[in-house]
Amino acid sequence: MRIALGCDHGGFRLKEHLKVYLEERGIFYHDFGALREDSVDYPDYAELVGKALLKGDFDRGVLMCGTGIGISIAANKLPGIRAALCHDPYSARMSREHNDANILAMGGRVIGPGLAQEILEAWLVAEFKGGRHALRVGKISALEQKHLGT
């Protein structure tokens, strides 16, 4: 599995912690930044990670900002991205199983590193269940296509 990581200054410390966790598990990742805690704009990193996923260079993405809200909203502006803001393992698992989320968003000022690891683990091991859920994800894709350029 190949993971694209991105954050703004509010998610920087959490991202750095999760990098160590991914390394310990032997999971390949690329850090798209931010590379330090200086103030930056989260939409820039949401776009970098989202585009890398859409190109097929990575399997999934993980984004962090202070709350996870802004960076998930920004990522979801890219057609084909389904970013899920999760602050508990159950929601993370469901975002994969039912929504086929390809980006996990978390808030570095909302959750601590231990819980973030549990959330990431639940999200990484969960697989999309398809079936009735595939129909619903297809409807999301149809909405994107219908409203592109409007």
N, C-alpha and C positions, 0 to 999 in steps of 0.2 A: 504494500500500500504506500502511496506517495501523498504526502500532506503538504499543502501550501499554508503557511502561517502569515498572519498580518495583524497589525495593531496600531493604535495611536499611542500617545504618551500615557493615557489613562489605563491602557491594557499592557503596557510594556513589561512591568514586573511579572505579571501573570504569564505572559508569553515566554519570558525567559525561564520561568519555572517549568512550564510545560515542555519546552525544548529538552530539558534534562530528562524529563519523564519519557518522552518519545525516544531519546537516545538509549535510555536504559532498556526499553522494549524492543530496540532494533528497528524502529519504524523510520523510514526515510522522510525527511522534511526539508523544505526550503523556507528560509526566513525572508519575507519580502519587506520587512521593516514594520514599524520604525526601529531604528537601530540604537536609539537612546531615548531618554525621557524628555527631551525638548518638545515643546508644544508643536504638534502637527495636525493636519486635517484628516480625520478618519475616512472620508470618501475616497481619498487617493489610494489608501491601502485596501479598501473594499474592492475597488476597481482592479488593482493589480492581482489580487488573489482570485477574484471572479473571472477575469480574462484568462488567467493561467489554467483554471479548471475548464473553461469553455474550449480552450485550445486542445485539451486532452493531455496536457503536460503533468497534471496531478489528478488523483482520484477524488480527493475531498479537500476542503479548506477549513481552517479554524481562524476566526477573527475575534479580536478583543478591543474594546474601548472601555471607558469608565463604567458605563452601565451595560454595554452591549447593544443598546437600543439604536443609536445612531449608525453604527457600523453595519448592523443587520438591515436597517432600512436602506442604506446606500447599496449594499450588496444585492438586495432584492430588486433593484432597478435594472439589473442586467438580465435580459431574457435568458431563461435556462437556469438561473440560479434560484435555489430554494434554501435560503439561509434561515435557520431556526435559532432564536434566542432562547437558551436553556439555562436555568439556574438550579436544576435538580436532575439526577440520573434518570428518573422515570420519563420526564419530558424529552430528554436527549434520546432515549431508546425509542420512544414513540415517534419522534421526528424522523427517525430513519425507517422504522417499520411501516409507518402509515403515510408519511409525507415524502419519503425518499430525499430528505434534506441532504444537500451536497456541501453545505457550509454550516458549521456550528459556530454560534456567536455567544460570547460570555462577557460579563462585566467584571473587569479587574478591581473595581471599587465596591462590588456587590458580594462577590464570593471569594473565599480564601483558596489557597493553593491545594489543600487536601480535597476539598469538595470539587474543585475544578478537575482534578485528576479522576475522581469517580465519574464525573459527568463525561469527560473525554473518553474514558474507558467504555462506559455504557454506549456511547455514540459510535465508537470505533468497531465494537463487536456486533452491533445490531445490523441486520440486513433488511432491505425492503421486502415486504411480504407480497407485493403485487396484488392480484385479484381485484376486489372491489376498490382497493386503494389505488391501483394503477389507473382505473377509470377516473378517479378524482384528480390524480396528478395530471392526467391527460387533459382534464378540463382546465386546470391551472395553465397548462401550456397553451391551450386554445385561447384563453383569455389574453395571454401575452401577445400571441400572434394577432388577435383581433384588434388590439389597441396599440400595436406598434405604429409609431409615426402620427398618432393622433394627439 
